[in-house]
């Protein structure tokens, strides 16, 4: 009896474990396949954190930051330690080694020993110091250039973030449009199927010819093809959004930011252009580059000035480290370039040409920024007006379809009129969503052109 109860207990335990495991696996599978709810703000935040381009730009900033430390090191003395070993029978070096070791005796001045000395070992341990105390300002200028280059790289990172945010926002809006288009086609297909039932009923009753019934079927086949194409467009748009966020391209998403929510763009085009010229990180970056090019001219000219360097050396010599002797030397070295074969003058000329080139680039970028801002602003205005027109057209097309459907049902119109009204209603809705999409994209591009787009963009 006890054995039977024990077996029942084991069976219940195994069954409970299996059921729990099954539920867990199903739950995990549902969580894996269920779409993730995502707002536009969340998509932008994920892109800023995970997009590979932004990560690469951050590493670039860190790399250039280390160059500032490298440039600043020129203000400090450079200290080196060296250990040298020599074994020689060279008369001059052998005698010198004994002198350095403090082992030179009267017997070593025997001519035979001087001319043909025994082999001698010498270990030389030395600490040397060099300190550039004046180089015409080249170190100072280089350090300031490195600081400006670091600031410019931070602006590259900022602009990269803006471009990724722009792509993410456009991909988000593009996925919303693809989903809305799919909804329109599915709803139109349902309407077409309802109309087909009406046409079939009238055909079976003898009120319409067979061609009407066939035309209605052809219309449904066309809509089925449109539905298949729209479904693939949704998948492509979803992959683009996932890629922009730095995620797996096949991850399902559920967008929750309303597609129809829009706010009219305020301000004038001149105000937006002024904002662009003062806010865009790429314009600010090239201004840094322009200032760095000016400093490069000063640095190249400094090559004509004298350079002063303090040097020092402390050395310990020994034959086997059992007995040592030390010495030191300190001094100063001044360099004055009297003639460089026009190298310094050519370097200055090249730096000046580089400055002029950057200045022209800056002017071109400012002109392009103005054109981009103007274009985006005007497109936003146009799309905003189209939204209102398209919205009215949707209401009119819907009412027109209702009227035509009733008149066709009463035998007053042909199937062609019904299909035309149905197509017109579908096209009106599509145009409305397209206008919404175009306006949102124009706003995104305007914010990018003006340099105001950031992770808080809505």
C-alpha positions as CSV (number, residue, x, y, z in Angstrom):
1,X,0.0,0.0,0.0
2,X,2.8,2.4,0.9
3,X,4.6,1.5,-2.4
4,X,1.4,2.3,-4.4
5,X,1.1,5.7,-2.6
6,X,4.7,6.5,-3.3
7,X,4.3,5.8,-7.0
8,X,1.2,8.0,-7.2
9,X,3.2,10.8,-5.5
10,X,5.9,10.5,-8.0
11,X,3.4,10.5,-10.9
12,X,1.7,13.6,-9.6
13,X,5.1,15.3,-9.1
14,X,6.3,14.5,-12.6
15,X,2.9,15.6,-14.1
16,X,3.1,18.9,-12.2
17,X,6.7,19.5,-13.4
18,X,5.8,18.8,-17.0
19,X,2.8,21.1,-17.0
20,X,4.9,23.9,-15.4
21,X,7.6,23.4,-18.0
22,X,5.0,23.5,-20.8
23,X,3.4,26.7,-19.5
24,X,6.9,28.3,-19.1
25,X,7.9,27.4,-22.7
26,X,4.6,28.7,-24.1
27,X,4.9,31.9,-22.1
28,X,8.4,32.5,-23.3
29,X,7.4,31.8,-26.9
30,X,4.5,34.2,-26.6
31,X,6.8,36.9,-25.1
32,X,9.3,36.3,-27.9
33,X,6.7,36.5,-30.7
34,X,4.5,39.2,-29.2
35,X,5.1,42.7,-30.7
36,X,6.8,45.2,-28.5
37,X,4.8,48.4,-27.8
38,X,6.9,51.3,-28.9
39,X,6.4,55.1,-28.9
40,X,8.4,57.4,-31.1
41,X,10.3,58.7,-28.1
42,X,11.3,55.2,-27.0
43,X,12.4,54.3,-30.5
44,X,14.6,57.4,-30.6
45,X,16.1,56.7,-27.2
46,X,16.9,53.1,-28.2
47,X,18.6,54.4,-31.4
48,X,20.7,56.8,-29.4
49,X,21.8,54.1,-27.1
50,X,22.3,51.2,-29.5
51,X,22.9,52.4,-33.0
52,X,26.4,51.3,-34.2
53,X,27.1,54.6,-35.9
54,X,26.6,56.6,-32.7
55,X,28.8,54.1,-30.8
56,X,31.5,54.4,-33.3
57,X,31.4,58.2,-33.1
58,X,31.7,58.0,-29.3
59,X,34.8,55.9,-29.6
60,X,36.1,58.5,-32.1
61,X,35.6,61.2,-29.4
62,X,37.5,59.1,-26.8
63,X,40.3,58.6,-29.3
64,X,40.7,62.3,-30.0
65,X,40.4,63.1,-26.3
66,X,43.7,61.2,-25.7
67,X,45.3,63.4,-28.3
68,X,44.8,66.4,-26.0
69,X,46.8,64.6,-23.3
70,X,49.5,63.8,-25.9
71,X,49.7,67.5,-26.9
72,X,49.8,68.7,-23.3
73,X,52.8,66.3,-22.5
74,X,55.0,68.8,-24.4
75,X,54.9,71.1,-21.4
76,X,56.5,68.6,-19.1
77,X,60.1,67.3,-19.0
78,X,60.7,63.9,-20.7
79,X,62.5,61.4,-18.5
80,X,64.1,58.2,-19.8
81,X,66.0,55.3,-18.2
82,X,68.4,53.3,-20.3
83,X,70.5,50.2,-19.5
84,X,73.5,49.6,-21.8
85,X,75.9,46.7,-21.9
86,X,79.3,46.7,-23.8
87,X,82.2,44.3,-24.0
88,X,85.1,45.6,-26.0
89,X,88.8,45.4,-26.8
90,X,88.8,48.7,-28.6
91,X,91.7,50.6,-27.0
92,X,89.8,53.9,-26.8
93,X,86.6,52.4,-25.5
94,X,88.3,50.0,-23.1
95,X,90.3,52.8,-21.5
96,X,87.2,55.0,-21.4
97,X,85.2,52.3,-19.7
98,X,87.8,51.9,-17.0
99,X,87.7,55.6,-16.4
100,X,83.9,55.6,-16.2
101,X,84.1,52.7,-13.7
102,X,86.8,54.5,-11.6
103,X,89.2,51.6,-12.1
104,X,91.9,53.2,-14.1
105,X,95.4,52.7,-12.5
106,X,99.0,53.7,-13.3
107,X,99.6,50.2,-14.7
108,X,96.9,50.8,-17.3
109,X,99.1,53.4,-19.0
110,X,101.6,50.8,-20.1
111,X,101.8,51.2,-23.9
112,X,101.3,47.5,-24.6
113,X,98.1,47.6,-22.5
114,X,96.9,50.8,-24.0
115,X,97.4,49.5,-27.5
116,X,96.1,46.0,-26.9
117,X,93.9,46.0,-23.8
118,X,92.1,43.0,-22.4
119,X,88.4,42.6,-23.1
120,X,86.4,44.6,-20.6
121,X,82.7,44.6,-19.6
122,X,80.7,47.8,-18.8
123,X,77.1,48.1,-17.6
124,X,75.9,51.7,-17.9
125,X,72.7,52.7,-16.1
126,X,71.5,56.1,-17.0
127,X,68.6,58.5,-16.3
128,X,68.3,61.3,-18.9
129,X,66.1,64.4,-18.9
130,X,65.1,66.8,-21.6
131,X,62.8,69.7,-21.2
132,X,61.8,72.1,-24.0
133,X,61.4,75.4,-22.2
134,X,60.8,77.5,-25.4
135,X,59.9,76.5,-28.9
136,X,58.3,79.7,-30.2
137,X,54.8,78.7,-28.9
138,X,54.5,75.5,-31.1
139,X,53.6,73.3,-28.1
140,X,51.1,75.8,-26.8
141,X,49.4,76.1,-30.2
142,X,49.4,72.4,-30.8
143,X,47.7,71.9,-27.4
144,X,45.0,74.4,-28.2
145,X,44.5,72.8,-31.6
146,X,44.0,69.4,-29.9
147,X,41.4,70.9,-27.6
148,X,39.5,72.4,-30.5
149,X,39.8,69.1,-32.4
150,X,38.2,67.3,-29.4
151,X,35.4,69.9,-29.3
152,X,34.9,69.4,-33.0
153,X,34.7,65.6,-32.6
154,X,32.0,66.1,-30.0
155,X,30.1,68.1,-32.6
156,X,30.6,65.2,-35.1
157,X,29.0,62.9,-32.5
158,X,26.1,65.3,-32.0
159,X,25.5,65.5,-35.7
160,X,25.7,61.8,-36.1
161,X,23.1,61.4,-33.3
162,X,20.9,63.9,-35.1
163,X,21.1,62.0,-38.4
164,X,20.4,58.7,-36.7
165,X,17.4,60.3,-34.8
166,X,16.2,61.6,-38.2
167,X,16.4,58.2,-39.8
168,X,14.7,56.6,-36.8
169,X,11.9,59.1,-36.8
170,X,11.4,58.8,-40.6
171,X,11.5,55.0,-40.3
172,X,8.9,55.1,-37.5
173,X,6.6,57.3,-39.6
174,X,7.2,55.2,-42.6
175,X,6.1,52.1,-40.7
176,X,3.0,53.9,-39.5
177,X,2.2,54.8,-43.1
178,X,2.8,51.2,-44.3
179,X,0.5,49.9,-41.6
180,X,-2.2,52.5,-42.3
181,X,-2.0,51.7,-46.0
182,X,-2.5,48.0,-45.2
183,X,-5.5,48.8,-43.1
184,X,-7.0,50.8,-45.9
185,X,-6.5,48.0,-48.4
186,X,-7.9,45.4,-46.0
187,X,-11.0,47.6,-45.3
188,X,-11.4,48.3,-49.0
189,X,-11.2,44.5,-49.6
190,X,-14.0,43.9,-47.1
191,X,-16.1,46.5,-48.8
192,X,-15.4,45.0,-52.2
193,X,-16.5,41.6,-50.8
194,X,-19.7,43.1,-49.5
195,X,-20.3,44.6,-52.9
196,X,-19.6,41.3,-54.5
197,X,-22.4,39.7,-52.5
198,X,-24.7,42.4,-53.6
199,X,-23.7,42.0,-57.3
200,X,-24.0,38.2,-57.0
201,X,-27.5,38.6,-55.6
202,X,-28.6,40.9,-58.4
203,X,-26.9,38.7,-61.0
204,X,-28.7,35.6,-59.7
205,X,-31.9,37.6,-59.7
206,X,-31.3,38.5,-63.3
207,X,-31.0,42.3,-62.7
208,X,-27.4,42.6,-64.0
209,X,-25.3,40.8,-66.6
210,X,-22.6,38.3,-65.8
211,X,-19.9,40.8,-66.7
212,X,-20.8,42.8,-63.6
213,X,-20.2,39.8,-61.5
214,X,-16.9,39.1,-63.2
215,X,-15.7,42.7,-62.9
216,X,-16.4,42.6,-59.1
217,X,-14.3,39.4,-58.9
218,X,-11.5,41.0,-60.8
219,X,-11.6,44.0,-58.4
220,X,-11.2,41.6,-55.4
221,X,-8.2,39.9,-57.1
222,X,-6.5,43.3,-57.6
223,X,-7.1,44.2,-54.0
224,X,-5.6,40.8,-52.8
225,X,-2.5,41.6,-54.8
226,X,-2.3,45.1,-53.2
227,X,-2.8,43.5,-49.8
228,X,0.2,41.1,-50.3
229,X,2.4,44.0,-51.5
230,X,1.3,46.2,-48.5
231,X,2.2,43.4,-46.1
232,X,5.7,43.1,-47.5
233,X,6.0,46.9,-47.3
234,X,5.1,46.7,-43.6
235,X,7.8,44.1,-43.0
236,X,10.4,46.2,-44.9
237,X,9.5,49.3,-43.0
238,X,9.7,47.4,-39.7
239,X,13.2,46.1,-40.6
240,X,14.4,49.6,-41.4
241,X,13.2,50.9,-38.0
242,X,14.8,48.0,-36.2
243,X,18.1,48.5,-38.0
244,X,18.0,52.2,-37.2
245,X,17.5,51.3,-33.5
246,X,20.4,48.8,-33.6
247,X,18.2,45.8,-33.1
248,X,17.4,42.6,-35.0
249,X,15.6,43.4,-38.2
250,X,12.9,40.8,-37.7
251,X,11.8,41.9,-34.2
252,X,8.0,42.5,-34.3
253,X,6.9,46.0,-33.2
254,X,3.6,47.6,-32.1
255,X,3.7,51.4,-32.7
256,X,1.6,53.3,-30.3
257,X,2.3,57.0,-31.2
258,X,-0.8,58.3,-33.1
259,X,-0.2,58.7,-36.8
260,X,-2.9,61.4,-37.2
261,X,-1.5,63.6,-34.4
262,X,0.1,66.7,-36.0
263,X,1.1,70.2,-35.0
264,X,1.5,73.0,-37.4
265,X,5.0,74.3,-37.9
266,X,5.4,77.8,-36.4
267,X,7.7,80.7,-37.4
268,X,8.9,82.0,-40.8
269,X,11.4,80.5,-43.1
270,X,13.9,83.3,-42.3
271,X,13.7,82.5,-38.6
272,X,14.3,78.9,-39.3
273,X,17.4,79.7,-41.5
274,X,18.8,81.9,-38.7
275,X,18.3,79.0,-36.3
276,X,20.1,76.7,-38.7
277,X,23.1,78.9,-39.2
278,X,23.6,79.2,-35.4
279,X,22.6,75.7,-34.2
280,X,23.9,73.2,-36.7
281,X,26.7,71.1,-35.2
282,X,28.4,70.6,-38.6
283,X,28.6,74.3,-39.2
284,X,30.0,74.9,-35.7
285,X,32.5,72.1,-36.4
286,X,33.9,73.6,-39.6
287,X,34.2,77.0,-37.7
288,X,36.5,75.1,-35.2
289,X,38.4,73.7,-38.1
290,X,38.8,77.2,-39.5
291,X,40.2,78.5,-36.3
292,X,42.6,75.5,-36.1
293,X,43.8,76.3,-39.6
294,X,44.6,79.9,-38.5
295,X,46.6,78.5,-35.6
296,X,48.4,76.1,-38.0
297,X,49.8,79.2,-39.8
298,X,51.1,80.6,-36.5
299,X,52.6,77.3,-35.6
300,X,54.4,77.0,-38.9
301,X,55.8,80.5,-38.6
302,X,57.2,79.7,-35.2
303,X,59.7,77.4,-36.9
304,X,61.8,80.5,-37.6
305,X,62.1,81.3,-33.9
306,X,64.9,79.9,-31.7
307,X,64.2,76.8,-29.5
308,X,65.7,76.3,-26.1
309,X,65.9,72.9,-24.4
310,X,67.4,71.9,-21.0
311,X,69.1,68.5,-20.8
312,X,70.5,66.4,-18.1
313,X,72.0,63.0,-17.6
314,X,73.0,60.9,-14.6
315,X,74.9,57.7,-15.2
316,X,76.3,54.7,-13.2
317,X,79.0,52.5,-14.7
318,X,80.1,49.1,-13.4
319,X,82.0,46.1,-14.7
320,X,79.9,43.5,-12.7
321,X,77.7,45.7,-10.4
322,X,80.0,44.9,-7.4
323,X,81.7,48.3,-7.7
324,X,80.2,51.3,-9.3
325,X,81.1,54.9,-10.2
326,X,78.6,57.6,-11.2
327,X,78.7,60.9,-13.1
328,X,76.3,63.5,-14.3
329,X,76.0,66.2,-17.0
330,X,73.6,69.1,-17.3
331,X,73.3,71.7,-19.9
332,X,71.1,73.7,-22.3
333,X,70.7,73.5,-26.1
334,X,69.5,76.2,-28.3
335,X,68.5,75.6,-31.9
336,X,68.1,78.4,-34.5
337,X,67.1,77.6,-38.0
338,X,69.2,79.7,-40.3
339,X,68.1,78.0,-43.5
340,X,65.7,75.2,-44.1
341,X,65.6,75.1,-47.9
342,X,62.3,77.1,-47.8
343,X,60.7,74.2,-45.9
344,X,59.2,76.4,-43.2
345,X,58.0,79.1,-45.7
346,X,56.4,76.3,-47.8
347,X,54.7,74.9,-44.7
348,X,53.3,78.3,-43.9
349,X,52.0,78.8,-47.4
350,X,50.4,75.3,-47.3
351,X,48.7,76.2,-44.0
352,X,47.4,79.4,-45.5
353,X,46.0,77.6,-48.5
354,X,44.3,75.1,-46.2
355,X,42.7,78.0,-44.3
356,X,41.3,79.5,-47.5
357,X,40.0,76.1,-48.5
358,X,38.1,75.5,-45.2
359,X,36.7,79.1,-45.4
360,X,35.2,78.3,-48.8
361,X,33.8,75.0,-47.5
362,X,32.2,76.9,-44.7
363,X,30.5,79.3,-47.0
364,X,29.2,76.5,-49.2
365,X,27.9,74.6,-46.1
366,X,26.1,77.8,-44.9
367,X,24.5,78.2,-48.3
368,X,23.4,74.5,-48.4
369,X,22.1,74.8,-44.9
370,X,19.9,77.7,-45.9
371,X,18.6,75.8,-49.0
372,X,17.9,72.6,-47.0
373,X,16.0,74.6,-44.3
374,X,14.0,76.5,-46.9
375,X,13.1,73.4,-48.8
376,X,12.0,71.5,-45.7
377,X,10.0,74.4,-44.4
378,X,8.1,74.9,-47.7
379,X,7.5,71.2,-48.0
380,X,6.1,71.2,-44.5
381,X,3.8,74.1,-45.3
382,X,2.6,72.4,-48.5
383,X,2.0,69.0,-46.8
384,X,0.1,70.7,-44.0
385,X,-2.3,72.3,-46.5
386,X,-2.6,69.0,-48.3
387,X,-3.7,67.3,-45.1
388,X,-6.8,69.6,-44.8
389,X,-7.7,69.1,-48.5
390,X,-7.2,65.3,-48.3
391,X,-9.3,65.1,-45.2
392,X,-12.2,66.8,-46.9
393,X,-11.7,64.6,-49.9
394,X,-12.0,61.5,-47.8
395,X,-15.4,62.6,-46.4
396,X,-16.6,63.4,-49.9
397,X,-15.4,60.1,-51.3
398,X,-17.1,58.2,-48.5
399,X,-20.4,59.9,-49.1
400,X,-20.0,59.4,-52.8
401,X,-19.5,55.7,-52.4
402,X,-22.5,55.4,-50.2
403,X,-24.7,57.2,-52.8
404,X,-23.4,55.2,-55.7
405,X,-23.8,51.9,-53.9
406,X,-27.4,52.7,-53.1
407,X,-28.1,53.8,-56.7
408,X,-26.4,50.7,-58.1
409,X,-28.4,48.5,-55.8
410,X,-31.5,50.2,-57.2
411,X,-30.4,49.6,-60.8
412,X,-29.7,53.2,-61.6
413,X,-25.9,53.0,-62.1
414,X,-23.5,50.5,-63.7
415,X,-20.8,48.4,-62.0
416,X,-18.2,50.7,-63.5
417,X,-19.6,53.6,-61.4
418,X,-19.6,51.5,-58.3
419,X,-16.0,50.3,-58.8
420,X,-14.9,53.9,-59.6
421,X,-16.5,55.2,-56.4
422,X,-14.8,52.4,-54.4
423,X,-11.4,53.2,-56.0
424,X,-11.9,56.9,-55.4
425,X,-12.6,56.3,-51.7
426,X,-9.5,54.1,-51.3
427,X,-7.4,56.6,-53.1
428,X,-8.7,59.5,-51.0
429,X,-7.8,57.7,-47.8
430,X,-4.4,56.8,-49.2
431,X,-3.8,60.4,-50.2
432,X,-4.8,61.5,-46.7
433,X,-2.3,59.2,-45.0
434,X,0.4,60.1,-47.6
435,X,-0.1,63.8,-46.8
436,X,0.2,63.1,-43.0
437,X,3.4,61.1,-43.7
438,X,4.9,63.8,-45.9
439,X,4.2,66.5,-43.3
440,X,5.8,64.5,-40.6
441,X,8.8,63.7,-42.7
442,X,9.1,67.4,-43.7
443,X,9.0,68.4,-40.0
444,X,11.7,65.8,-39.2
445,X,13.9,67.1,-42.1
446,X,13.3,70.7,-41.0
447,X,14.5,69.9,-37.5
448,X,17.6,68.2,-38.9
449,X,18.3,71.1,-41.3
450,X,18.0,73.6,-38.4
451,X,20.1,71.4,-36.1
452,X,17.3,71.3,-33.4
453,X,16.4,67.7,-33.6
454,X,17.3,65.7,-30.5
455,X,16.2,62.7,-28.4
456,X,13.2,64.7,-27.1
457,X,11.8,65.2,-30.7
458,X,8.1,64.5,-31.0
